[in-house]
Amino acid sequence: MKTFWIRTASATVYALLFLGSIYSGRLVGKLWGTVILSAFALFVAVGCAFEYYRMAEKQGARPLRPLGYAYCALMIAVWTLNELFCSRGFVVETAAWIVVLSMVVTLGAHLWRKTEQPFADALHTLLPMFYAALPLAMMPYLHYEMNVLVMCIVMVWVNDSFAYMGGSLVGKHKMWPRHSPGKTWEGTAIGVAAAVATGVLVGPLFHTVLSWHDWVVLALVCSIVGTLGDLTESMLKRSVGLKDSGNIMPGHGGFLDRFDSLLFILPVVCAYCFFLGWE
C-alpha cells in the first residue's frame, strides 16, 4: 500500500508539472508560456542525457558530458527563439548548422583526449541531442495547438495502461522477450484499440478542426510509434543490466522511463501537423 501511494504521489506531481507547463501560456501569455514549456523541455532533455550517459559509461564509453548538455540546451533554445520571433525556415537552417558544428567540435575535442574509442565516444556525446533534445524541442511547435499535444499524451497513457492490463489478463504471446519480456501481442493490440477509441471519441472534444480520421492517424502514431520508443529504451537499459534508467520519480523510474514513448512520437506528430498545413 505504501508503494501505491508513493507511485500515485509522484505521478500526480509529474502530471501537474507537465500539464502546467503546457497550459502556462493561458495564464502568463504566449511569450512566457513558451519560455516555461521550453524550460521544462530543457530540464527533461538534460535529465534524459544524464541517464543516457550513465548507461553508456557502464559499457566503457567516455562521452564528453558538458558538450552534450550544451548541445541539448542550444537545440531547445533555437526552437524556442523560432517559435517566438523567427520564421519556420530559421529553425531548420539553424538546427542543421548546430548538428554540423557539434560534430566538428566533438570530433576535434577528442584530439586532446586519451581514449581508445574516439569515434564511439563522439557518437555517444552527440546522441542525446538527437534522441532527447530535438524531439522535446518540438513541443513549442505544438504549443499553439496545446490540446492536440495533451491529447497525444493522453493517448500514450491510455495505450500503455490498456496494454499492461490487457497483457496481464489475456496476454500469451510475447512481443519482444529479448528486450521487454512483459509485453505481449495481445496487450499491444488492446492498447492500440483503446488509444484509437480515445482519439475518435474524445479527440473532437479537445480540437474541433481535426477530423475523425486525423485522430485515428494520431492515435496509431501514439500507440505504435510510442511502443517502439518504449522498446528502444528497454533495449538500452537491459544492455547494461538496469531495470530503471533512473529514480527521479519514486516508483516510476527515471526521465527516459517516463518520456521514452514521447521522444519517438513528437517528431512524427509534428511532421503530420506540418503536413496538415499548420504554421
N, C-alpha and C positions, 0 to 999 in steps of 0.2 A: 504493500500500500504506500509506503514511503517513497519508493521508486516512482510509482504512478504520479504522485503529487509533484515530485521533482521534475519529471518529464513534462507534466502539464504546465507548471510554472515557467519553465524555460521556453517551452513552445509559445506560451502567451506573450512573454517578453519579446521573443523573436518576431512574432506576428505583428505586435504593436509597433515595433521599430520599423519593420519593413513597410507596413501599410501607412504608418505615419510619414515616412519619407516620401512615399508615392503621392499621397494626398496633401502634403505640406503646402503645395502651391495654392490651394484653395484658401489657406489661412494667411499666408505671408506674401502671396503674389508669385507671378511666373519666375522672376529673377531669383529670389531666394528659395523658392520651391525647387528649381532646377539645381541650385547650389547644394541644397540639403540632400537631394536624391543622389547627386554626384558624389557628395562626401560619404554617403552610405555605401555607394558602389566602390569607392576607393578603399574604405575600411574592409569590405568583404574581399576585394581583389588582393590586397596586401595579406589578409589572413589566409586566403587560398594559396598565394605564393609561398608564404611561410611554411604551410603544411606540405606543399609540393617539394620545396627544397629539403625539408626534413626527410621525406621519403627518398628523394634522390641521393642524399648523403648516406642513407642506410645501405645503398648499393655501391658506395665508394666514390660517388661523384663529388666534385668540388665546385659548385656553381658560385658565381660572384653575386651574392645576395644583394648588396647595396645597389648594384647596377640594375638587377631585376626589379627591385622595388621602385627604383626611379623610372624605369620604363613603364611600369604599371601606372604610376602617378601621371606621367606625361601623356599616355594614351587617353586616360579618362579626362584629363584637363583639356585636351584638344577637342574631344567630342562635346564637352560641356561648353566651351567657348563657341563652338559651331552652332549649337542649339540656341545660344543667347544672342550672338552677334553676327554670325557669318553665313555664307551661302552653303548649299549642300556640297558643292564641288570642293570647298575648302577642306572639309574633313577628310575626304577621300585622298586628295593630293597630300595633305599634311601627314595623314596616317601612313601613307606609302613612304614618305621621307623618314618618318620615325623608324619604320621597320628596317629600311636600308641602313640608316646611320647607326641604329642599335647593333646591327650585325657587324658593321665595321668596327665600332668601338669595342664590342665584346671580344671579337677575334683579336683586335690589336692589344687589348688589355692582357691577353694570355701570353703575349711575348715576354712579359715580366714575371710570369708565374712558373714555378717549378711543378709541373703536372704531367702525368704520363698519358692523359687522355684529353688534350686541349679541345679537340673537336666536340667530344661528348659533353664536356663541361660547359662549353659555349652554348650548345643546344639546350642544356638544362637551364642555363641562365635566362635564355630567351623564351622558353616555352610558356611560363606563366603569363607573359604579356599576351600571347595568343589564346591560351586556354582559359584564362580568367579575366584579365583586364579588358580585352577587346569586347567580349560578349557583354560584360557588365556595363561597359561604357555606352552601349547601345540603349540602355534604359532611358536616358533623357530623350532619345528619339521617340520612344513610346509614351513619354510623359505627357505629350499633347493629347494622347488617347489613353489616359490613365486607366479607364475602365477596362479597356482591352488588355492592358498589362496585368491588371488584377485578375481578370477572368482567366488569363493564361496560367497565372499562379494557382488559382483555384482548381483549374482542370488538372494541373500537375498533382496537386494534393489529392484530388478525387481519384485519379488514376492510381497513385501509389497506395492509397488506403484500400480501394476495392481490389487491387491486385494482391495485396497482402491478405485480405480477408478471403478472397476467392481461392488463392493458393492454399491457405490453411484449411479450407473446407473441402474443396474438390480437387486440388492440385495433385496430379500423379506423375506428369511427365516433366522432368527437369529441363529448363530452358537453356541454361549455360552453367552446368555444375562446376566447371573449372574455375570460374570467376565469381559466381553468385549461386551457391547451392540451394538457396531458399526460393529462387524464382522458378515458377512453372509456367508452361504454355497456357494452361487453363486460367491461372490467376492473371496472367498478362492479358488474355483475351477479355476477361471480365473487367479489368481496369480500363482497357481501351473503350469497351462498350459504355462503361459508366462515364468516362470523360466525354465521349461523343454525345451521350444523352444530356449531360450537364451543359455542354456548349449549345446544343439545339434548343433546350428548354429554358435555360437561364440566361444565355448569352444575349438574346434580343432585349432582355430587360435592362441590361447594362449598356448596350450600344445598339441603337435602333437603325443605324445606317447599314451595317453588315447584314447580309442575307443569311439564310439558314445554311446554305452550302459553304459560305465562308467560315461559319462556326464549325462545320464538320471538318474542314481542312485544318483549322487551328487546333481543334481537339485531337486530330490524328497526329499533328506535329507535336503537341504537348505530351501525348501518351507514348507514341512510338519513338520519336527522336529523344524524348526525355528518358525513356528506358535505356536507350543506347548510352546516354550520358551517365546514367546510374551504373550500368555495367562497366563502362570505361573506368570510372572511379573505383569500383570494386576490384578491377584488374590491377590498378596501381597499388591499392592497399595490400592485396594478397601477395603481390610480387615482393613485398618487403615484410610480410608477416604481421600486418596491422589489422585490427578489427575496425577501428575508427581512425579517421585521418587526424583527429584532434579531440579536445574536450572543452571547447569554448561554450558549448551548450550541454549542460549536465543531462545525461540520459539520451541525448540525440547525436553526440559526436562533435565533429569539427565543422569548419566552413565548407570544405569540399563535400562532406556528408550531406549538408543541407542544400547546397547550391549546385550539386553535380548535374541534375536534370536541367536546371535553368541555364547553365552555361552552354548547353547544347541547343536549347530551343530558341534563345533570344536572337541569334543571327538569322535563323530560319524565319521566325515570326517577323522580324524587321524586313527581311527580303520580301516576304509575302505582302506586308503592308506597303512597301515601296512599289510592288507590282500593282497594287490596287490604286496607286496614284497619290498616296499620302505624301505631303511635303512638309 
